[in-house]
């Protein structure tokens, strides 16, 4: 008789001595040759399914509707972890003042970020050897988190199956369905939406999903057969989770403590009892480390105080929100609105235009007029992740009904623990699509339990029934992927105008090919303060074409002034101005300044300052009576010409200066009325030569096409 290895361990499984040995669910166990074959089938099916969903995920992460960029950056908030890592190189946690703007927390004369240390620790080996990747590591980090999630999700599904069904053989229909379930965790969930905007908020949640799914897998292994190696793995993953995100980190701590209590509940002499204190320490030590980091940053174990954030100091709505909620962002009165947003069965936008399934057209509903910090367009779990939700709901039912599955206590403990992360969000005065990530570890575990039980029930049925079940799982997986890709690829505030134009163009082509009317198009004299998502507005005689993202910005006066709801699709010659700027002599004392564009009291000018060695600093500055717009310099060589695009979007009060296709300056302006090119025939001042190139100004062809169907 062969010595059995551990059923739940990755790469191993219990080998039955006889094909007739009973499995935990009462079915016939597999023979020695069937178990590795089933594992191979599951591995192949999972690998193929993950490879398929990796395509839309990577396309979204590297930039939808534009040339793929593995080091893609966002307009802002993608360098926080780099700054924190470099601060740790110097032996402290505070960041340079002003480096993270409104997201900074002021404490004891320093500014800190509330984001955890784990992603910063990951960056440190890279940042030790180069500074060229500062601010460009978020997309690679999120891709790594996705890979870790995929590996742990596959391992978790297999461990749950072995725990609940032992060595029962797995055929191809079940393996294919299992692979589809694993792929849905990574490609049919909110992780795809997170990839659309690789910045600090989404990277934080992407890693929290990966680490919590990993900790759940490790805790389940400890529950099945404790060893010191598994204990160390649990502790390391729980520590990493606590150094990333508090909600999911504390959920892992709860799982470890509950598991320790379960160990303690065993009969005297049972080998599980001696693991009580080690398991307690595996949960409590990471918690204490996380609290210590919080103390070092903010002087309190729990926090930080929201009143210390710069945003709370500059935004009246945030101060009003905190004052109405005793300085906190949590409260029971938020529960009804949060539950409605995240759990309603119809929380999805269904449209008659490509991509057909996406976020709701308007932000989430606030019940009873409760004041929230922010409320965004948010899809619900049942509607946006149907496979995980349905399988998970069944998994919860069978886990908590007596006698439904083998070893139910182990599953219940971890379901309660992982549910704690999502449960905390139901008390949060902030509703956002990205927060669905806190529910993914719970859904992954619950769906694995439901999936295993469904196949246990199908094991005694014929091949047709098993094939239909596999087909239903795959169909729900495909639907889940389509929904989440649809949510992720529509224009958002992080899209460039080129991305938005490509999307609207392709949307129009697809809708026409399918004989659909397409999204509504209006002709307006000025942009309204808000419109539902997908609304297209043409300003004037195609001076500009805009699409609404459906978000409310009334609580942020400057964004409301800038009409941040509206994303530019295409701008005509009235709003977009192209120049050739040539740097001449770099002799000392030859600094120069040339005005480019004027809109009332607002002026955009180019200036050049010699640096020596044949180099000049080319800077674009804005003079405006109401707003300060920071200037970003570009170093050029003497004689070098650059293409400069100045966008004076009067409809949105938004100004952009782009140098050779790279945005160098963005901000609001107060000027209104006619836009004037200060030197239409060209100008020269010392080392700076400017020529307006009207022939290269864009022609609003898409706007004119859509304008034919516009209604006034």
N, C-alpha and C positions, 0 to 999 in steps of 0.2 A: 504494500500500500504506500503510495507516495505521500510525503509530508505536505499538508496544505499550506499555501501562503495566504496572506491576508486578502479578503475579498474586496475591500474598499481601496486597496493601495494601487496607485497608478502603475500600470505595466504588469500587474500581477492579479491573480484571481484564485478563488478556491477551486481546486481540482477534485472533483468527486471521484471516489474509488469505484463507483459503479454507476452506470447510466440510470439506474432505478432509484438512486438516492433522492428522497423528497426534498423539494425546495421550500423556503419559508412560506410561500403562498399556497402550498399544497399541490403544485404541479410537479411534473417529473423533471428532475435536474438534468443538466447536460452531461454528456460523457467527457472524458479528459480532452478529447480533440475538438469538441464543439465550443468550449469556452474561449480559447485563443482565436478561433475562427470568428466568433461573434464579436470579439473585441476588435479584430482587424476590420470587419465590416463596418462597425461603428466609426472607427478611426478614418477609414477611407471616405465614408459618407460625410462625416463632419468636415474633413479637409476639403472635399469638393464643394460642399455648401459654403464654407467660409471663403474659399477662393472666389466663388461667384459673388457673394455680397461684398467682398473687399473692393470690387471694381467700382460700384457707386459710392462706397465710403471714401476711398482714396480720391476719386474724382471730386467729391464734395470737399474733402479736406484740403486738397491742393488748389482749389479754386474753380467752382462751377462756372461755366460759360466764359472761361478764359484759358489761356495757356497754362498747363499744370505747373505748379511751383512747389517743390517739396519743402522749401523754406519760406512758404507764404507768410506774410505778416498782415496784421490788421491796421486800421488807422490809429488805434490807440490801445493801451492796456494789454500789451503782449510782452512786456519786459520786466514785470514785477518780480518774478522768480529769479531772473538774472541779477537784478539789483539786490535782492535779499541774499543771494549766494555770494556776491562780491562783498556785501557787508559782513557776512560770516567769515570771509577770508581775513577780515580785519578784526575779528574777535568780538563783534557786536551784532545786534539785530536791527538797529535803526537805519533808515534810508536817507539819502540826501534830501534835504528839505525841498519840497516842490516837485520832486521827481515823479510822483504818482498822482499829483493833482488832487482832485476832490475825493479820491478813495483813501487818502492817508488818514491815520488816526494820530492826533497829537497827545503825547504823554511825557511828562517830566522833561520838557524841552526838546524832545525828539519826535520824529514822525516814523510810524510803523505801518506795515500792511497787516491786515488780519488773516491773510492767506497763510496756509501752513508751510512747513519747512521741507516736506518730502520732495516736491518737484524741484526745489532749489538744490537739495542734496544731490538729486540726479544730474543736475547740470554741472556741478562743481568740477568733475574730471575734465569736461570739455572747456569750461571757462578758465581752468588753470593753464591751458596751453594756448588759448587764442581769445581775442576779444572781437574777432570778426563776426562771430555768430550771436553776439548779444542782441536780444530782441528778436531773434529768428529761430528759436528752438521750440516754440510752442507747438507748431504743427508736427515736427518729429516726435516730441514728447507725447502728443495725443495719439499718434500712430502706434507708438510703443504701448501706451495704455490699452489701446484697442486690441493689440496682439495678446497682451497679458489677459485681458478679459476673455478673449476667444479660447485661449488655452485652459484657463480655469473653468470656464463655462462647460467645455467639453468634459473635463475631468469631473466636474460636479455632477453632471447628468449621469455619467458612468458610475460614479460612486453611489449615488442615490439608487440606481438600478440594482447594483450588486448588494447594497445594504437591504433593500426591500424584497429582492427576488433571488438572491444568492447566485448560484451558478446556472440558472436557466439559460438555455441557448438563445441567441439573438439572430433572427433571420434577416434577410435583406429588406423586407418591407419595414420592419421595426427600425433597422439601422438607418434607412433613408429618412424615415420620420424623425429619428433622433438627431440626425445631422441637420435637418431643417429646423428643429427646435434650437439647437446650438447656434446656428446662423442667425436665427431671429433675435437672439440676445444681442448680437453685435450689429446686425444690419436691418432688423425690423423693430428697432426701439429708438428711444430718444438720442442714443449715441450718434446717430447720423445727423440729427439737428445740431448737436454740439460741434460736430466737425465743420459745419458751414461757417462758423466764426471761431477761428482758433485764437482765442484770447484767454486771459487769466481766469475768468469766471467759468468757462467751459472746460479748460484743462483741469481745474480743481475737481469738477464733478466727474470728468472722464477717469481720473485716477482713483477717485473714491469708489466708483463702480468696480474697477479692476481689483483694487485691494480688498474690498468687502466681499466680492464673489470669491476671491482667493482665500480670505479668512474663513468664510463659510465652508468651503471645501476642506480646509485644514481642521476646523472644529469638528466637522462630521467624521473625519478620519480619527481624531482623538476619541470621539464617542464610540467609534466602532472598535478600535484597539489602541489604547494609549501606549506611546513609546516616547523616550526622551527626544528623539529626532523630530517626531511629530509635534511635540510640545514646543520645541524651539521654533519650528516653522510657524506654529500658531502665534507665538509671542512676537515674532518678527513681523508678520503680516498685520497683527492688531496694532503694533507700534507704528508701522508705516501708515495705517489708516488713520490713527489718531494724530499723526503729524501732517495729515493732508486736510481732512474735513471733519468737523466735530460731529455732525449728525450721524454719519455712517461710522465714524470711529467709535463713538459711544455705543452704537448698536453692536459692534464687535465685542466691546467690553461686556455688555449685557449678556451676550451669547456665552462668553467664557465663564462668567460668574454663574449663570444658570446651569451650565454644564458641570461646573464644580459642585453645585448643590445636588445635582443628580448623582454625581459620583458619591457624595456623602450619604445619600439616601440608601445605598446598597447595604446588604447584610454584612455584619462584622465578619472579617476574614475574606470578603470579596476583594479581588485584586484591584477593582476600580477605586475603592475607598482610599488607597494610599496616594491617589492622584489628586485628591481634593485640594491640598495646599499648593502644589505646583500649578494646577489649573487656575486657582485664584490669582496667583502671582502673574501668570501669563496674561490675565486681563487687567489687574490693578496696576502693575508696573507701567505698562504703556499709558494708562490713564494718568498716572502721576507725572510721567514725563510730559505729556501734553499740557497738563495744568501748570507745570513748571515753566514751560515755554510761554504760556499765556501770562504768567506772573512776570517773567522777564520783560515782556513787551508792554504790558498794561498795568502791572502792579496789583492785579487781582487774579484769582484762579479761574474764574469764569468771566467771560466778557468777549470783547471790550464794550465799554459804555458807548452807545450810539451817539450820544451828545458830543463825544470827543472827535467824531469824524468831521473832516473839513466840509464835506457835503452838507452835514447838518448845520454848519455855520453859515453857509451861503445860500441855502435853499429854504424858503419860507414854508413850503408845503411839508418838507421833512420835519421842521421844527413843530409845525402844527400837529402832524401825525404823532410825534413822540410825546408832545404835551397831552394829547388826548388819550394816550395809552401809558401814562406814568413812566415815560422815558424808555419803554421797552418796545420790541417789535413782535412780541408774542402775546397771545391772549385767547381765552375760550371763545370770545365773541367773533373771532375770525373763522371759527370752525365751519359754520354753515356755508359761507362763500367759498372757502378752500375745498371743502368736500364736493360742492357742486362743480367747481372748475375741474378737479382732478378725477372725479368718479362718475360724472354724468354720462349716460350711454350715447348721447348725440353730440359730444364735444368735438366735432370735426367740421371743417369747411368742405362742402361738396359743391363744386362749381360746374358750369357747362363749358369750361375752357381748360386747356392744358395747364397744370398737371392733374386737374379734376378733383384730387383729394389733397387737402392741405390744411393749414391752421384755420380756425374760424375767422370770419371777416372782421370781427370786432373783438376788443379785449374782453376778458372774463367779467362776469356780472358780479357786482357787489350787492349783496342782499341787505335790506333794511338800511341802506345808506351808510353802512359802516365805512369809516375812513381807513383806507389802506395806504401804505407807503407808495407802492407802484403796482399796477395791474396791467399785464400784457396779454396779447392774444395767446391762448394756451389750449392745446388739445388735451383731451382726457385720456386716462389709461385704457378704458374699454374700447374707445374708438380708434386710438392711434396704435395700440399694441394688442390687437385682438387675439392672436395666438397665445401670447404670454398671459394675457388676462384670463382667457377662458380656461386654459390648462391650469393656470394658477388657482383660479376659483375652485376647480374640481380638486386640486391638490389640497387646498385648505379643508374642504369638506371631508375628504377621506382621511386626512391626518387627525382630525378632531372628533370624528365619529368612532365609537369604540369598535374594535375588531375588524376594521377595514384594511389595515396594512400591518406588516410586521414591524416591530420595534418602533411604535408610534412616538414614544416619549422623546427619542432623539430628534425626530423631525419637528415635533411641536416646539421644542426648545429653540431651535434655530429659526423657525418661522416667526416666533414671537420676537426674537432678537432682531432679525432683519426688518420686521415690520415696524420696529421702533423708529428707524430712520425716517421712513415715510410718514409715520404717525406724527412726528414732531412738526412736519411741514403743514399739517392741518391746523396748527395753531399760529402760523406765521402770517404777519400782515403784509405779505408780498406774494404775488402770484405770477409765475413765469414758467414757460415751457421747459426751460433747462432743469427746473427742480424735479421734473419727473425722473431724472437720473437717480435720485435717492430711493426710488421705488424699485429700480431694476434688480438689485440683489435679491430682494424679497420675491419678486416675480420669477426670477430665474430658478430659485429653490422650489417655490410652490409649483411652478410649471413642470419642473423635473419630477416632483412627486405625482402630480396629476397624470403626466405622460406615462410614467411607469405603471401606475394603476390601470390606466386605460388599456395598455398592452397586456397586462396580466389578465384582464377580463377578455381580451380578444384572443388569448393564446389557445383557448379551447374551440375557437370557431374556425371556419373554413378559410381557404386562401383568398376567396373573393372578399370576405369581410375584412380580413387584414389588409388587403390591397386598397379597399375603399377607405379604411381608417388612415392608412399612410397617405392616400391621395388628399384626404381632407386636411391633414396636418400640413402637407406641402402647399396646398392651396391657400390656407390661412397664413403660412409663412410668406408666400409670394405677395399676398395682400398687405401684410404688415410691412414688408420691405417697400412696396409701392407707396404706401401712405407716408412712411417716414422720409423717403426720398423726395416725395412731393412737398412735404413740409420744409425740407432743407434747401430746395433749389429755387424757391421763389425769391424775388429781390428783397433784400433787407438793408438796413442802414449801413452795413459793412460792404455792400456791393459798390464797385466802381461804376461810373456811368457806362463804360464799355460793357461790363457784365450785364447791367440792367438792360441795355439796348439789345444785346444778343438774346437775352431771355425773351423780351417782348417780341422781337423779330421772329424767333423760332416758335413762340406761342402762336403768333399770327399765321405762320406757315402751316403748323400742325392743325390749327382750328379750321383753316380754309380747306385743307386736304380732307378733313373729316366732315366738311359741310356744316360746321358750327358757326354761330354768330360771333363768337369771341367775347371778350370782356367789354363792358360799356365804355364808350368814348364820348366825352363832352367837350364843347368849345366854350372857354371861359375867358373873361377879361383879367381875372386875377384868381389865384389859388385860394380856396376856402381853407379854414383852419383844420378841417379833418374830413376824411371820406373813408368808406369801407375799403378794405384791402382789395387790390386788383383794379380799382377805378382808374381809368386813364383820362387825363385832362390835357387839352391843347390850349395853350395860352396865346391869345392874339392870332396872328397869321403865321402860325408855326414858329413863333419866337422860341417856344419851348414845349416839349412833350414830357409829361410826368405821370408816374404811377404811384398810387398810395400804398403804404405798407400797413395801413389800418391801425397804427398805434396812436394812443392819446399822449399828447405832450403838454397839456394845459397846466400841469403842475410844475413845469420847467419853463419859465417865461422866455428865456433866450431861444430854446428849441422851438417853442410855439411861434415866436417872432420869425424864426428862420423857416417856418413851415416844414419842420423835420419829418412830418408825416409823408411828405411828397419826395419821391426819389426822381432825379432827372434821368430821362431816357434818352433824349436827344435835344440839343440846343442849336438854334439857328445862328446866323451871322450877327444878329442883334445882341446876342448874349456871349458869344465866343469869339475871341480875338487872338490871332496868331502873329508872332513876331520872330524875326531872326535877330538874335543878340550876339554881337561879336566883341570879344575882348581884344583890345589893342595892346599898346605899350604897357609894360609893368614897371616903368621907372618910378622911383620913390616920389611921392608928392603928386602923383597923377590921378588921385581919387576923383570919381565922377558920379553924377546922378542924373538919370534921364527919366522923366515921367512917361508912362505908357498909356494909361487909361484913367479917365475921370468920370465920376458919376456924382454930380452935385459937389458936396464938400469932400467926397471920398476920392483919394488918388492912389493909384498903384504905380510905383516907380522901381526902376532897376538901378542898383549902385554897384560900383566896382572899386575894390581897394587892393593895391599891389601888396603882394606877400614876399616878393623877391624870388630869384631863381626862375624867372619866366612864368610865375604863377600869379593869379588874381583871385580874390574872394568876390564872387558874384552873389549879391543879396537882393531880394525883392522885399520891399517894405510897403506898408499900407498906412496912409495918413487918414484918420477918421475921427470926427469929434466925439463919437460915443463909444467906440470899441477899440481895444488894443488887440492887434493881430500880430503874433510873434513872427519874426523873420527867420528863415532857415537858409544858411549860406551854402553855396556850391563853389568848390574850388575848380577853376578852369585855367588853361594855359594861354599864354599870349597868342593871339591870332585864332583861337578856337571859337567856333560858332555853335550856339545851342538854339534849339527850337523851343520857344516859350509860348505857352497857351494860357491866356488870362481869361477866366470865365467869370463874367459879371452877371450872375443869375438874379436879376432884379425881382423876379417872381418869388424867389425864396430868400432874398436878402443874403445870398451866400456867395462868397468870393473864393476862387481857387486859382493858384498859380502852379502850372506844371512845367517842369524843365526836362526836355527829352523824354517825355512820357511818365516822369516820376513826380508825384505831387509834393511840392515844397512848401506850400503855404495854403491854409484853409481857415476860414473864419467868416463872421458876419460883417456886413457893412451897412451903414445907415443912409447912404446916398440914394436918391430916387430920381426918376425922370430920365432924360436922354443920356446915353452913354457916348462919351467923346473919346476918339483916338487922338491923343495929344500931338503926335507927330505922324500923320498919315503918310507923308512923303519920306519919312525916315529922319533920323537925327543922329548927331555925333557930339559927344562931349568928352574930350580927353581920350582916355583909353576905351571908351564905350561907344559902340555903334549899334543903333537900333533901326530895323526896317520892318514896317508893318506889311505882312504878306497876305493881302486880302484874297489872293487866288487860292490859298490853302485853307480858307475857312470852310467849315463843313456845310454840306447841303442837307437839309432835314428831309431826306427822302421817306423815311419810315413815318415821320409825322404827317407828311402830305398824303401818304397812302391811307393812314388811319383817319385823317381829318375828313375824308370823303364820307365816312360813316358817322361822323360826330353829330351830336345833337346840341343845340344851343342851350 
